[in-house]
């Protein structure tokens, strides 16, 4: 079982642009900032908007990650088999700006002389990253999260660093196991089904027919180091955003260039064409992130029997 916790950073973005959990985005005095855009200087994580993203990225990996893994007296993180942080990278491929990337040129094939007038608008994905937290069984999730260390102090840290986190529970299917468990780059695909499909029918199609299409492509075996699907089966608590996701695919790579080469291959066009036949493309998105392994008790990794 995996809790794929998607998250957005605590910053001064208006609530009308990015939703916010109740109690999240704490002030320097510990109060929740209901409208952080009206009080940006009060944000506890970072008041300087020029440093906001960098400070958050550092805090999640170097401060929050060790807190989650830390074993307080009387508490344990032992049921957590795997905890990876996947930090979205704007320079990596996404469904909003995908490779191949081309030089900006004029009709006579010269580089444009006025780049200041032609800067492409930045389209930000919904999420800044996600935590891939694996357990042996669903009961282990509450065994960990109901401990005072997590229920009170780790959640307090979440409310300082994040404006929203999802709470989904998913069933994990490892289709290509990783031989190293240290794959540095992840392509994260968030799937929403076409409205005429039930969630069960969508997940069955994704796991069986679509997975076979992915695994049949030579490019998959050339570039992809790990391939897993996470199928949504519920939530640990109120989850207005995560509950809408039908499934997630996570494909791991050795380098960002390998992601780019995979996405521009003819084989990926075959994969994407099949995906489009049963996926709501307007809702679905993908993006790329750097993967940090915080906890790993799963070596060696094995493929899931389907």
KEGUVO-860778 format. One record per residue (C-alpha): residue number from 1; x, z, y. Coordinates in Angstrom, 2 decimals, padded with zeros to 5 digits. Example, Ala and Ser with C-alpha at 12.3 -4.5 7.8 and 13.67 -1.06 7.14 Angstrom:
<recs>
<rec resi="1" east="012.30" up="007.80" north="-004.50"/>
<rec resi="2" east="013.67" up="007.14" north="-001.06"/>
</recs>
This chain:
<recs>
<rec resi="1" east="000.00" up="000.00" north="000.00"/>
<rec resi="2" east="001.19" up="-000.78" north="003.51"/>
<rec resi="3" east="000.03" up="000.43" north="006.92"/>
<rec resi="4" east="001.01" up="-002.51" north="009.17"/>
<rec resi="5" east="000.98" up="-000.73" north="012.52"/>
<rec resi="6" east="000.87" up="-003.31" north="015.30"/>
<rec resi="7" east="001.65" up="-001.91" north="018.71"/>
<rec resi="8" east="001.97" up="-002.60" north="022.40"/>
<rec resi="9" east="004.35" up="-000.80" north="024.71"/>
<rec resi="10" east="003.40" up="001.73" north="027.35"/>
<rec resi="11" east="003.62" up="-000.08" north="030.67"/>
<rec resi="12" east="001.66" up="-000.85" north="033.83"/>
<rec resi="13" east="-000.34" up="-003.77" north="032.42"/>
<rec resi="14" east="-004.00" up="-003.43" north="033.50"/>
<rec resi="15" east="-006.48" up="-002.44" north="030.78"/>
<rec resi="16" east="-008.37" up="-005.67" north="031.45"/>
<rec resi="17" east="-005.31" up="-007.59" north="030.21"/>
<rec resi="18" east="-004.26" up="-005.34" north="027.32"/>
<rec resi="19" east="-006.52" up="-002.67" north="025.80"/>
<rec resi="20" east="-005.34" up="000.93" north="025.57"/>
<rec resi="21" east="-005.96" up="003.71" north="023.07"/>
<rec resi="22" east="-007.58" up="006.89" north="024.30"/>
<rec resi="23" east="-004.83" up="009.39" north="025.12"/>
<rec resi="24" east="-002.07" up="006.79" north="025.19"/>
<rec resi="25" east="000.47" up="005.91" north="027.92"/>
<rec resi="26" east="001.44" up="009.44" north="028.93"/>
<rec resi="27" east="002.58" up="010.52" north="032.36"/>
<rec resi="28" east="005.72" up="012.54" north="033.09"/>
<rec resi="29" east="003.49" up="015.61" north="032.96"/>
<rec resi="30" east="001.94" up="014.76" north="029.57"/>
<rec resi="31" east="-001.38" up="013.48" north="030.87"/>
<rec resi="32" east="-002.93" up="010.24" north="029.68"/>
<rec resi="33" east="-002.86" up="007.51" north="032.33"/>
<rec resi="34" east="-006.23" up="005.80" north="032.04"/>
<rec resi="35" east="-005.18" up="003.12" north="034.53"/>
<rec resi="36" east="-001.38" up="002.92" north="034.39"/>
<rec resi="37" east="-001.31" up="-000.08" north="036.76"/>
<rec resi="38" east="-002.64" up="002.24" north="039.49"/>
<rec resi="39" east="000.10" up="004.84" north="038.85"/>
<rec resi="40" east="003.16" up="002.94" north="037.53"/>
<rec resi="41" east="005.61" up="005.52" north="038.94"/>
<rec resi="42" east="004.01" up="008.18" north="036.71"/>
<rec resi="43" east="004.64" up="006.43" north="033.37"/>
<rec resi="44" east="006.80" up="008.78" north="031.28"/>
<rec resi="45" east="008.58" up="006.09" north="029.30"/>
<rec resi="46" east="009.92" up="004.11" north="032.27"/>
<rec resi="47" east="008.67" up="003.97" north="035.85"/>
<rec resi="48" east="010.89" up="001.02" north="036.83"/>
<rec resi="49" east="009.09" up="-002.16" north="035.73"/>
<rec resi="50" east="012.41" up="-004.05" north="035.75"/>
<rec resi="51" east="013.65" up="-001.81" north="032.94"/>
<rec resi="52" east="010.34" up="-001.25" north="031.14"/>
<rec resi="53" east="010.72" up="-003.63" north="028.21"/>
<rec resi="54" east="014.37" up="-002.81" north="027.52"/>
<rec resi="55" east="013.78" up="000.94" north="027.71"/>
<rec resi="56" east="010.78" up="000.72" north="025.40"/>
<rec resi="57" east="012.66" up="-001.45" north="022.89"/>
<rec resi="58" east="015.54" up="001.02" north="022.82"/>
<rec resi="59" east="013.25" up="004.06" north="022.60"/>
<rec resi="60" east="011.25" up="002.72" north="019.65"/>
<rec resi="61" east="014.35" up="002.07" north="017.55"/>
<rec resi="62" east="016.68" up="004.89" north="018.62"/>
<rec resi="63" east="014.28" up="007.74" north="019.42"/>
<rec resi="64" east="010.88" up="007.20" north="017.78"/>
<rec resi="65" east="012.24" up="005.79" north="014.49"/>
<rec resi="66" east="014.46" up="008.80" north="013.76"/>
<rec resi="67" east="011.59" up="011.14" north="014.66"/>
<rec resi="68" east="009.34" up="009.46" north="012.09"/>
<rec resi="69" east="012.04" up="009.65" north="009.41"/>
<rec resi="70" east="013.08" up="013.24" north="010.25"/>
<rec resi="71" east="012.10" up="015.93" north="007.75"/>
<rec resi="72" east="010.87" up="019.00" north="009.59"/>
<rec resi="73" east="010.95" up="022.27" north="007.65"/>
<rec resi="74" east="007.79" up="022.27" north="005.56"/>
<rec resi="75" east="007.20" up="018.52" north="005.99"/>
<rec resi="76" east="008.35" up="015.47" north="004.05"/>
<rec resi="77" east="008.58" up="011.71" north="004.54"/>
<rec resi="78" east="009.32" up="011.20" north="000.83"/>
<rec resi="79" east="006.05" up="009.29" north="000.08"/>
<rec resi="80" east="007.16" up="006.64" north="002.60"/>
<rec resi="81" east="008.91" up="004.06" north="000.44"/>
<rec resi="82" east="009.74" up="001.67" north="003.24"/>
<rec resi="83" east="009.64" up="001.81" north="007.02"/>
<rec resi="84" east="010.75" up="-001.28" north="008.91"/>
<rec resi="85" east="010.39" up="-001.83" north="012.63"/>
<rec resi="86" east="009.88" up="-005.47" north="013.64"/>
<rec resi="87" east="010.57" up="-005.90" north="017.35"/>
<rec resi="88" east="009.09" up="-009.10" north="018.74"/>
<rec resi="89" east="011.67" up="-011.32" north="020.47"/>
<rec resi="90" east="010.42" up="-013.60" north="023.25"/>
<rec resi="91" east="013.24" up="-016.09" north="022.59"/>
<rec resi="92" east="012.10" up="-016.56" north="018.99"/>
<rec resi="93" east="009.46" up="-019.07" north="017.84"/>
<rec resi="94" east="005.82" up="-018.20" north="018.42"/>
<rec resi="95" east="002.50" up="-019.97" north="018.15"/>
<rec resi="96" east="002.47" up="-020.08" north="021.96"/>
<rec resi="97" east="005.86" up="-021.85" north="022.28"/>
<rec resi="98" east="007.12" up="-023.33" north="019.07"/>
<rec resi="99" east="010.14" up="-025.47" north="018.22"/>
<rec resi="100" east="011.46" up="-028.07" north="018.61"/>
<rec resi="101" east="012.55" up="-027.28" north="022.16"/>
<rec resi="102" east="013.35" up="-030.22" north="024.44"/>
<rec resi="103" east="015.27" up="-030.65" north="027.66"/>
<rec resi="104" east="013.01" up="-031.06" north="030.69"/>
<rec resi="105" east="013.63" up="-034.61" north="031.91"/>
<rec resi="106" east="012.17" up="-037.18" north="034.29"/>
<rec resi="107" east="010.78" up="-040.60" north="033.35"/>
<rec resi="108" east="014.28" up="-042.07" north="033.62"/>
<rec resi="109" east="015.58" up="-039.47" north="031.12"/>
<rec resi="110" east="017.53" up="-037.40" north="033.66"/>
<rec resi="111" east="017.29" up="-033.65" north="033.86"/>
<rec resi="112" east="014.76" up="-032.55" north="036.46"/>
<rec resi="113" east="016.23" up="-031.66" north="039.85"/>
<rec resi="114" east="013.53" up="-029.12" north="040.77"/>
<rec resi="115" east="013.34" up="-026.67" north="037.84"/>
<rec resi="116" east="012.01" up="-023.97" north="040.18"/>
<rec resi="117" east="008.79" up="-026.01" north="040.47"/>
<rec resi="118" east="008.42" up="-026.57" north="036.72"/>
<rec resi="119" east="008.87" up="-023.16" north="035.11"/>
<rec resi="120" east="006.51" up="-023.01" north="032.10"/>
<rec resi="121" east="003.99" up="-020.18" north="032.20"/>
<rec resi="122" east="004.82" up="-017.35" north="029.81"/>
<rec resi="123" east="002.12" up="-016.71" north="027.21"/>
<rec resi="124" east="002.52" up="-013.24" north="025.79"/>
<rec resi="125" east="001.39" up="-012.58" north="022.20"/>
<rec resi="126" east="-001.06" up="-009.74" north="021.73"/>
<rec resi="127" east="001.53" up="-007.40" north="020.20"/>
<rec resi="128" east="005.10" up="-006.30" north="020.99"/>
<rec resi="129" east="005.96" up="-005.55" north="017.38"/>
<rec resi="130" east="004.81" up="-003.78" north="014.27"/>
<rec resi="131" east="005.86" up="-001.04" north="011.89"/>
<rec resi="132" east="005.84" up="-002.05" north="008.21"/>
<rec resi="133" east="005.25" up="001.27" north="006.40"/>
<rec resi="134" east="004.90" up="001.14" north="002.60"/>
<rec resi="135" east="003.52" up="003.77" north="000.21"/>
<rec resi="136" east="003.06" up="003.85" north="-003.57"/>
<rec resi="137" east="-000.65" up="004.74" north="-003.31"/>
<rec resi="138" east="-003.36" up="005.11" north="-000.67"/>
<rec resi="139" east="-003.48" up="008.90" north="-001.17"/>
<rec resi="140" east="000.14" up="009.12" north="-000.02"/>
<rec resi="141" east="-000.83" up="007.85" north="003.43"/>
<rec resi="142" east="-002.86" up="010.95" north="004.29"/>
<rec resi="143" east="-000.33" up="013.12" north="002.49"/>
<rec resi="144" east="002.20" up="012.07" north="005.13"/>
<rec resi="145" east="000.06" up="011.55" north="008.21"/>
<rec resi="146" east="-001.94" up="014.78" north="007.94"/>
<rec resi="147" east="001.18" up="016.94" north="008.08"/>
<rec resi="148" east="001.56" up="018.79" north="011.42"/>
<rec resi="149" east="004.84" up="016.97" north="012.08"/>
<rec resi="150" east="003.04" up="013.62" north="012.08"/>
<rec resi="151" east="-000.47" up="014.60" north="013.11"/>
<rec resi="152" east="000.75" up="016.38" north="016.24"/>
<rec resi="153" east="004.34" up="015.67" north="017.18"/>
<rec resi="154" east="004.87" up="012.08" north="015.98"/>
<rec resi="155" east="001.47" up="011.08" north="017.38"/>
<rec resi="156" east="002.46" up="012.68" north="020.70"/>
<rec resi="157" east="005.55" up="010.49" north="020.65"/>
<rec resi="158" east="003.41" up="007.42" north="019.91"/>
<rec resi="159" east="001.26" up="008.21" north="022.93"/>
<rec resi="160" east="004.40" up="008.33" north="025.07"/>
<rec resi="161" east="005.90" up="005.05" north="023.83"/>
<rec resi="162" east="002.81" up="002.93" north="023.06"/>
<rec resi="163" east="-000.43" up="001.96" north="024.76"/>
<rec resi="164" east="-002.14" up="000.89" north="021.52"/>
<rec resi="165" east="-001.41" up="001.07" north="017.80"/>
<rec resi="166" east="-003.49" up="-000.32" north="014.94"/>
<rec resi="167" east="-004.48" up="001.80" north="011.93"/>
<rec resi="168" east="-005.10" up="-000.70" north="009.13"/>
<rec resi="169" east="-004.48" up="-000.11" north="005.44"/>
<rec resi="170" east="-003.44" up="-003.18" north="003.47"/>
<rec resi="171" east="-002.73" up="-004.15" north="-000.09"/>
<rec resi="172" east="000.79" up="-005.59" north="-000.34"/>
<rec resi="173" east="001.62" up="-008.69" north="-002.37"/>
<rec resi="174" east="005.32" up="-009.54" north="-002.60"/>
<rec resi="175" east="005.53" up="-013.22" north="-003.48"/>
<rec resi="176" east="009.25" up="-013.72" north="-002.90"/>
<rec resi="177" east="011.17" up="-010.45" north="-003.26"/>
<rec resi="178" east="014.21" up="-009.89" north="-001.11"/>
<rec resi="179" east="017.50" up="-009.54" north="-002.99"/>
<rec resi="180" east="019.04" up="-007.50" north="-000.18"/>
<rec resi="181" east="016.24" up="-005.71" north="001.72"/>
<rec resi="182" east="018.34" up="-006.21" north="004.84"/>
<rec resi="183" east="016.90" up="-009.47" north="006.11"/>
<rec resi="184" east="017.34" up="-009.38" north="009.90"/>
<rec resi="185" east="014.62" up="-011.76" north="011.14"/>
<rec resi="186" east="010.89" up="-011.77" north="010.39"/>
<rec resi="187" east="008.22" up="-014.36" north="011.09"/>
<rec resi="188" east="004.94" up="-012.47" north="011.47"/>
<rec resi="189" east="001.68" up="-014.37" north="011.00"/>
<rec resi="190" east="-001.60" up="-012.59" north="011.83"/>
<rec resi="191" east="-004.52" up="-014.29" north="010.06"/>
<rec resi="192" east="-008.19" up="-014.38" north="011.04"/>
<rec resi="193" east="-010.60" up="-016.18" north="008.75"/>
<rec resi="194" east="-013.00" up="-018.95" north="009.61"/>
<rec resi="195" east="-016.42" up="-017.39" north="010.33"/>
<rec resi="196" east="-018.11" up="-019.04" north="007.35"/>
<rec resi="197" east="-015.80" up="-017.19" north="004.92"/>
<rec resi="198" east="-016.08" up="-013.60" north="003.78"/>
<rec resi="199" east="-012.94" up="-011.50" north="004.01"/>
<rec resi="200" east="-012.74" up="-011.38" north="000.20"/>
<rec resi="201" east="-012.99" up="-015.16" north="-000.12"/>
<rec resi="202" east="-010.41" up="-015.66" north="002.60"/>
<rec resi="203" east="-007.94" up="-013.26" north="001.01"/>
<rec resi="204" east="-008.42" up="-014.85" north="-002.42"/>
<rec resi="205" east="-007.68" up="-018.28" north="-000.95"/>
<rec resi="206" east="-004.62" up="-016.97" north="000.90"/>
<rec resi="207" east="-003.18" up="-015.20" north="-002.13"/>
<rec resi="208" east="-003.75" up="-017.89" north="-004.70"/>
<rec resi="209" east="-004.15" up="-021.45" north="-003.47"/>
<rec resi="210" east="-002.29" up="-021.05" north="-000.17"/>
<rec resi="211" east="000.57" up="-019.00" north="-001.61"/>
<rec resi="212" east="001.11" up="-021.72" north="-004.19"/>
<rec resi="213" east="001.37" up="-024.29" north="-001.38"/>
<rec resi="214" east="003.98" up="-022.15" north="000.39"/>
<rec resi="215" east="005.99" up="-021.55" north="-002.80"/>
<rec resi="216" east="005.86" up="-025.22" north="-003.77"/>
<rec resi="217" east="007.80" up="-026.33" north="-000.69"/>
<rec resi="218" east="011.56" up="-026.88" north="-000.87"/>
<rec resi="219" east="011.95" up="-025.58" north="002.70"/>
<rec resi="220" east="010.56" up="-022.21" north="001.61"/>
<rec resi="221" east="013.33" up="-021.76" north="-000.92"/>
<rec resi="222" east="015.96" up="-023.11" north="001.47"/>
<rec resi="223" east="015.18" up="-020.80" north="004.40"/>
<rec resi="224" east="012.82" up="-017.95" north="003.41"/>
<rec resi="225" east="014.49" up="-014.83" north="002.00"/>
<rec resi="226" east="011.30" up="-012.81" north="001.47"/>
<rec resi="227" east="007.57" up="-013.61" north="001.56"/>
<rec resi="228" east="004.85" up="-010.97" north="001.52"/>
<rec resi="229" east="001.14" up="-010.94" north="002.23"/>
<rec resi="230" east="-000.72" up="-007.86" north="003.47"/>
<rec resi="231" east="-004.49" up="-007.90" north="002.86"/>
<rec resi="232" east="-006.63" up="-005.66" north="005.04"/>
<rec resi="233" east="-008.78" up="-003.23" north="003.03"/>
<rec resi="234" east="-009.70" up="-000.66" north="005.70"/>
<rec resi="235" east="-008.33" up="001.72" north="008.30"/>
<rec resi="236" east="-007.13" up="005.30" north="008.48"/>
<rec resi="237" east="-009.23" up="005.91" north="011.62"/>
<rec resi="238" east="-011.04" up="004.09" north="014.43"/>
<rec resi="239" east="-009.27" up="000.74" north="014.67"/>
<rec resi="240" east="-010.97" up="-001.74" north="017.03"/>
<rec resi="241" east="-008.17" up="-004.33" north="016.95"/>
<rec resi="242" east="-006.57" up="-003.89" north="013.52"/>
<rec resi="243" east="-009.91" up="-003.91" north="011.68"/>
<rec resi="244" east="-010.47" up="-007.51" north="012.82"/>
<rec resi="245" east="-007.30" up="-008.82" north="011.16"/>
<rec resi="246" east="-008.01" up="-010.26" north="007.73"/>
<rec resi="247" east="-004.42" up="-010.50" north="006.51"/>
<rec resi="248" east="-000.80" up="-010.71" north="007.60"/>
<rec resi="249" east="002.02" up="-012.81" north="006.24"/>
<rec resi="250" east="005.61" up="-011.69" north="006.76"/>
<rec resi="251" east="008.39" up="-014.16" north="006.01"/>
<rec resi="252" east="012.00" up="-013.00" north="006.30"/>
<rec resi="253" east="015.04" up="-015.05" north="007.23"/>
<rec resi="254" east="018.81" up="-014.72" north="007.55"/>
<rec resi="255" east="018.89" up="-016.06" north="011.12"/>
<rec resi="256" east="016.69" up="-017.19" north="013.99"/>
<rec resi="257" east="017.93" up="-020.75" north="013.49"/>
<rec resi="258" east="016.58" up="-020.68" north="009.94"/>
<rec resi="259" east="013.13" up="-019.79" north="011.31"/>
<rec resi="260" east="013.32" up="-022.72" north="013.71"/>
<rec resi="261" east="014.46" up="-025.13" north="011.01"/>
<rec resi="262" east="011.68" up="-023.95" north="008.69"/>
<rec resi="263" east="008.99" up="-024.42" north="011.34"/>
<rec resi="264" east="010.05" up="-027.97" north="012.24"/>
<rec resi="265" east="010.32" up="-029.12" north="008.62"/>
<rec resi="266" east="007.83" up="-031.53" north="007.07"/>
<rec resi="267" east="007.20" up="-028.90" north="004.40"/>
<rec resi="268" east="005.96" up="-026.44" north="007.01"/>
<rec resi="269" east="003.56" up="-029.04" north="008.36"/>
<rec resi="270" east="002.08" up="-029.15" north="004.83"/>
<rec resi="271" east="001.81" up="-025.35" north="004.83"/>
<rec resi="272" east="000.19" up="-025.27" north="008.25"/>
<rec resi="273" east="-002.29" up="-028.02" north="007.39"/>
<rec resi="274" east="-003.51" up="-026.02" north="004.41"/>
<rec resi="275" east="-003.69" up="-022.86" north="006.53"/>
<rec resi="276" east="-005.84" up="-024.65" north="009.11"/>
<rec resi="277" east="-008.46" up="-025.47" north="006.49"/>
<rec resi="278" east="-009.56" up="-021.83" north="006.10"/>
<rec resi="279" east="-008.06" up="-019.94" north="009.08"/>
<rec resi="280" east="-009.44" up="-019.44" north="012.59"/>
<rec resi="281" east="-006.51" up="-020.94" north="014.48"/>
<rec resi="282" east="-007.83" up="-019.91" north="017.90"/>
<rec resi="283" east="-007.62" up="-016.24" north="016.92"/>
<rec resi="284" east="-004.60" up="-016.32" north="014.63"/>
<rec resi="285" east="-001.07" up="-016.12" north="016.00"/>
<rec resi="286" east="002.54" up="-015.93" north="014.87"/>
<rec resi="287" east="005.74" up="-014.68" north="016.45"/>
<rec resi="288" east="009.27" up="-013.74" north="015.46"/>
<rec resi="289" east="011.03" up="-010.39" north="015.55"/>
<rec resi="290" east="014.23" up="-008.53" north="014.75"/>
<rec resi="291" east="013.84" up="-006.26" north="011.73"/>
<rec resi="292" east="015.32" up="-002.75" north="011.64"/>
<rec resi="293" east="015.20" up="-000.83" north="008.35"/>
<rec resi="294" east="014.59" up="002.87" north="009.02"/>
<rec resi="295" east="013.60" up="004.06" north="005.51"/>
<rec resi="296" east="014.19" up="002.15" north="002.28"/>
<rec resi="297" east="013.57" up="003.65" north="-001.15"/>
<rec resi="298" east="012.53" up="000.44" north="-002.88"/>
<rec resi="299" east="015.67" up="-001.23" north="-004.23"/>
<rec resi="300" east="015.46" up="-003.41" north="-006.18"/>
<rec resi="301" east="012.34" up="-005.16" north="-004.91"/>
<rec resi="302" east="010.14" up="-006.95" north="-007.45"/>
<rec resi="303" east="007.48" up="-009.62" north="-007.12"/>
<rec resi="304" east="003.87" up="-008.42" north="-007.36"/>
<rec resi="305" east="002.00" up="-009.45" north="-010.49"/>
<rec resi="306" east="-001.08" up="-011.42" north="-009.39"/>
</recs>
